[in-house]
């Protein structure tokens, strides 16, 4: 698998014009945007805009969802593959070497944007007005790249990159709301998947449900699932799993045929103190106290 350590290598390999800056570069795709039709990894953050007519983009070995004007985001050392991409219109790719962020606030801030970990069916779909915002920011970075470099160049370019990330976060939140209206509540599908996990014996085979396992059931990445659920409910996927488990525990504690340790084991907890702490955090009393209250 090809790994690109420098932008110079990436540009040369893909027959792009040499980069104006060795650590940040732009490439404008004119109806095609090939990257060799093979898997590759990089030391760069990649941000792209494409309207795909045909072909596919694979990210983390999963197919990216491109239906309309779409933004995608890739982080260093993630596996990427473009396959016979043809675009309806122009697109662009922005490459930022991770070293370019050293000593800047974005070095840490960029890691907080969870959309760099989104994988399947999770590209950012833009309205025409939103597209114009990103093209404007692209043009500003391009202008700065083509100017003579001075002490302000890096800060100005990273300010525009920061704007791209902030707008992306805003538009993703809009997309969460719009797609919820179109596709139904993710939290409902999530709870249904949890119920199936318990009913079909997966709990006994694989133990406590994880966010990754639930996300796989819904054909989503774990980060995307948590972000959507947070938008819908104010709680993360893990918090909702805990709430579900505690509700199941409360139901079982109402019976008389199992003690607390047996119920914990039934629910997949191998560590009784952990189960008790989780239960008390959600309910306010320990499982034993809860059961005594029911008996009284």
C-alpha positions, 0 to 999 in steps of 0.5 A, a space after each residue: 500500500 502506498 503511503 505519502 509522507 510529503 505533499 511533493 510525493 503525493 503531487 508528483 505521484 498523481 501528476 498534480 502541479 507541484 505544491 506552492 507550499 510543502 505542507 499545505 496544498 490545494 488541487 482542483 478537480 475538473 470533472 475527474 479526481 483520480 488518485 491512482 485507483 488504489 489504496 493509500 495512506 498519508 500523513 495529511 488531513 484531507 478535506 474535499 468537495 465533490 459531486 460524484 457522477 460515477 465511481 466510488 470513494 472508499 475510506 476506512 475500507 467502507 464506501 463513502 455516501 456521495 449523493 449530491 454536493 458532498 464534503 468528506 474528511 480524512 485524517 492521517 494514516 486512514 486507508 483511502 481509495 478512489 475508484 474511477 471517480 467522475 464528477 458532475 462538476 468541479 471539486 477540490 481537495 485540500 491537503 494539510 500536513 499534520 506538521 503544519 499545525 504544530 504550535 497552533 491551536 488547530 493542532 489540538 482543535 482539529 482532533 475534536 472534530 468527530 467527522 474525521 472519524 465518520 465512515 459510511 453513509 456520512 458525507 456532508 451534503 450541502 445546499 447550493 448556498 453552503 457550497 458557495 461558502 466553501 468555494 469562497 474559503 477555497 479561493 481565499 486559501 488559494 489566493 494566500 498560497 499564490 502570494 509571496 509567503 510572509 509571517 502572516 501566511 500560515 496564520 491566515 491560511 489556518 484561519 480559513 481552514 478553521 472556518 471550513 471546520 466550523 462551518 462543517 460542524 454547523 452544517 452537519 448539525 443541520 444535516 442531522 436534523 434534516 435526515 432525522 425528519 426524512 429517515 426517522 429517529 436514529 434513537 428509535 433504531 438504536 433502541 430497536 437494535 439494542 432490544 434485538 441484541 438482548 433477544 437474539 442471545 448476542 449478549 451471552 455470546 459477546 457480552 455487554 453491547 459496545 458502541 461499535 457493535 451497535 453502530 455496525 448494526 445500523 451501518 454507521 460509524 461509532 462517532 457518527 452514531 454518538 453525534 446523531 444521538 447526542 443531537 436527538 437526545 442530549 446523550 451519547 450512545 454509551 450513555 443510552 446503552 447504560 440507561 437501557 441496561 439499567 432499565 433492564 436491571 430494574 425490570 429483573 429486580 422486580 422479580 423474586 427469582 434472581 439476586 443482584 449478582 445473578 441479574 448482573 451476570 444475566 445482563 453481561 456484567 462480569 464485574 459486580 461492583 461496576 454494575 452496582 456503580 452504574 446502577 446507582 449513578 442512574 437510579 440514585 440507589 444501589 441495586 440491593 437498596 432498590 430491591 429492598 424498596 420494592 419488597 417493602 
